[in-house]
Amino acid sequence: MTESTRIALVTGASRGLGLVIARVLGRRGYRLVIGGRDRDALAAAAAGLSQHAPAVLPIAGDITDAAVRARLIEAARELGGLHVLVNNASELGGIGPLMNFDVTRFGRLFPVNVGAPIVLSQLAVPLLTAGGGLIVNITSDAATGAYPGWGPYGATKAALELLTRTLAIELREQGISAVLVDPGDLRTRMHQEAFPGEDISDRPLPDVTEPFWKWLFEQDPVDIQGQRFAAQQEDARWLQQA
Ligand SMILES: NC(=O)c1ccc[n+]([C@@H]2O[C@H](COP(=O)([O-])OP(=O)(O)OC[C@H]3O[C@@H](n4cnc5c(N)ncnc54)[C@H](OP(=O)(O)O)[C@@H]3O)[C@@H](O)[C@H]2O)c1
């Protein structure tokens, strides 16, 4: 497959970080499948992305719904295959001390933040194999930081990190790579939800991660297999070419 027929699937691409990642991929000529629950917001995002990408297929629905996941993968197949899967969609699930945490909420948080990325990876592998391929799972510093109040969300991201590193080893022989990206604090709806009523205007917009994404998608996936990146880290590899 030529560069002009490369295809990427980005979950949670109706706004925030996912929309930035999809825009970078679209500008690189990728055909896009994008996901998100809010149909109108997703359609608006698709219309904007169409100015950059050769094709955009919006698939609305919740990533915990098996039928939605199947439609996302089927849309990639319709576009001609898959080269990059970005598991970006995620939920915060509320911030608060563990002493007050209702553990039944794990019943929602783990399927969204951990289960869906793994199932989407399982479904994507047969398509990714054809051209080598890259799975990008979005994590957070909350996965390792033990920040008060952030435990349940952080636990889901910690689980995603271990599973991604395991996946990277298990898929190596098939020529598929899996990496983790911690985007750093970003001024998005999710971040505002974590700090309700607070002024978060000192946090950068998700566009700040663009130099990193441009660099990442230029790499041979085999060379970055299993790595964890911090997109806002001052790193010569992606800042030099910004
Ligand atoms: N913002 C930060 O400071 C920060 C820091 C570290 C890591 N992260 C990570 O970065 C990623 C993107 O976060 P963001 O800040 O850009 O969040 P955001 O602005 O709230 O965007 C989240 C996106 O995911 C979609 N989404 C959420 N739940 C979904 C579900 N169950 N099914 C399908 N789509 C769903 C949302 O659309 P709908 O609501 O319409 O479904 C939206 O498109 C997440 O993995 C997050 O954990 C963010």
The ligand as an SDF file (V2000), in Angstrom:
LIG
                    3D

 48 52  0  0  0  0  0  0  0  0999 V2000
   -6.4790   16.3530   29.0920 N   0  0  0  0  0  0  0  0  0  0  0  0
   -5.4580   15.9640   29.8380 C   0  0  0  0  0  0  0  0  0  0  0  0
   -4.9020   16.7400   30.6240 O   0  0  0  0  0  0  0  0  0  0  0  0
   -4.9530   14.5480   29.7250 C   0  0  0  0  0  0  0  0  0  0  0  0
   -3.8030   14.1910   30.4390 C   0  0  0  0  0  0  0  0  0  0  0  0
   -3.3070   12.9010   30.3480 C   0  0  0  0  0  0  0  0  0  0  0  0
   -3.9610   11.9790   29.5320 C   0  0  0  0  0  0  0  0  0  0  0  0
   -5.0920   12.3350   28.8690 N   0  0  0  0  0  0  0  0  0  0  0  0
   -5.7200   11.3310   28.0140 C   0  0  0  0  0  0  0  0  0  0  0  0
   -5.8700   11.8640   26.7060 O   0  0  0  0  0  0  0  0  0  0  0  0
   -6.9810   11.2330   26.0530 C   0  0  0  0  0  0  0  0  0  0  0  0
   -7.9000   12.2880   25.4490 C   0  0  0  0  0  0  0  0  0  0  0  0
   -8.4130   13.0770   26.4970 O   0  0  0  0  0  0  0  0  0  0  0  0
   -8.9690   14.5640   26.2690 P   0  0  0  0  0  0  0  0  0  0  0  0
   -8.4290   15.3540   27.3830 O   0  0  0  0  0  0  0  0  0  0  0  0
   -8.7510   14.9660   24.8740 O   0  0  0  0  0  0  0  0  0  0  0  0
  -10.5180   14.3070   26.5730 O   0  0  0  0  0  0  0  0  0  0  0  0
  -11.8470   14.9690   25.9560 P   0  0  0  0  0  0  0  0  0  0  0  0
  -11.5980   16.3310   25.4210 O   0  0  0  0  0  0  0  0  0  0  0  0
  -12.8840   14.7850   26.9990 O   0  0  0  0  0  0  0  0  0  0  0  0
  -12.1530   14.0320   24.6890 O   0  0  0  0  0  0  0  0  0  0  0  0
  -12.5010   12.6930   24.8740 C   0  0  0  0  0  0  0  0  0  0  0  0
  -12.9290   12.1050   23.5480 C   0  0  0  0  0  0  0  0  0  0  0  0
  -13.2790   10.7270   23.7370 O   0  0  0  0  0  0  0  0  0  0  0  0
  -14.6680   10.5250   23.3900 C   0  0  0  0  0  0  0  0  0  0  0  0
  -15.1910    9.5170   24.3040 N   0  0  0  0  0  0  0  0  0  0  0  0
  -15.1750    9.5650   25.6710 C   0  0  0  0  0  0  0  0  0  0  0  0
  -15.7560    8.4690   26.1680 N   0  0  0  0  0  0  0  0  0  0  0  0
  -16.1350    7.7070   25.1150 C   0  0  0  0  0  0  0  0  0  0  0  0
  -16.7870    6.4490   24.9860 C   0  0  0  0  0  0  0  0  0  0  0  0
  -17.1780    5.7580   26.0530 N   0  0  0  0  0  0  0  0  0  0  0  0
  -17.0160    5.9690   23.7410 N   0  0  0  0  0  0  0  0  0  0  0  0
  -16.6180    6.6570   22.6440 C   0  0  0  0  0  0  0  0  0  0  0  0
  -15.9950    7.8460   22.6980 N   0  0  0  0  0  0  0  0  0  0  0  0
  -15.7670    8.3590   23.9270 C   0  0  0  0  0  0  0  0  0  0  0  0
  -15.2890   11.9170   23.5190 C   0  0  0  0  0  0  0  0  0  0  0  0
  -16.4570   12.0920   22.7200 O   0  0  0  0  0  0  0  0  0  0  0  0
  -17.9400   11.8320   23.3550 P   0  0  0  0  0  0  0  0  0  0  0  0
  -17.9630   12.4250   24.7170 O   0  0  0  0  0  0  0  0  0  0  0  0
  -18.8730   12.4840   22.3770 O   0  0  0  0  0  0  0  0  0  0  0  0
  -18.0610   10.3370   23.3750 O   0  0  0  0  0  0  0  0  0  0  0  0
  -14.1700   12.7850   22.9630 C   0  0  0  0  0  0  0  0  0  0  0  0
  -14.1070   12.7230   21.5560 O   0  0  0  0  0  0  0  0  0  0  0  0
   -7.6420   10.3360   27.0980 C   0  0  0  0  0  0  0  0  0  0  0  0
   -7.1770    9.0010   26.9540 O   0  0  0  0  0  0  0  0  0  0  0  0
   -7.1230   10.9020   28.4070 C   0  0  0  0  0  0  0  0  0  0  0  0
   -7.1310    9.9400   29.4420 O   0  0  0  0  0  0  0  0  0  0  0  0
   -5.5900   13.6010   28.9150 C   0  0  0  0  0  0  0  0  0  0  0  0
  1  2  1  0
  2  3  2  0
  2  4  1  0
  4  5  1  0
  4 48  2  0
  5  6  2  0
  6  7  1  0
  7  8  2  0
  8  9  1  0
  8 48  1  0
  9 10  1  0
  9 46  1  0
 10 11  1  0
 11 12  1  0
 11 44  1  0
 12 13  1  0
 13 14  1  0
 14 15  2  0
 14 16  1  0
 14 17  1  0
 17 18  1  0
 18 19  2  0
 18 20  1  0
 18 21  1  0
 21 22  1  0
 22 23  1  0
 23 24  1  0
 23 42  1  0
 24 25  1  0
 25 26  1  0
 25 36  1  0
 26 27  1  0
 26 35  1  0
 27 28  2  0
 28 29  1  0
 29 30  1  0
 29 35  2  0
 30 31  1  0
 30 32  2  0
 32 33  1  0
 33 34  2  0
 34 35  1  0
 36 37  1  0
 36 42  1  0
 37 38  1  0
 38 39  2  0
 38 40  1  0
 38 41  1  0
 42 43  1  0
 44 45  1  0
 44 46  1  0
 46 47  1  0
M  CHG  2   8   1  16  -1
M  END
$$$$
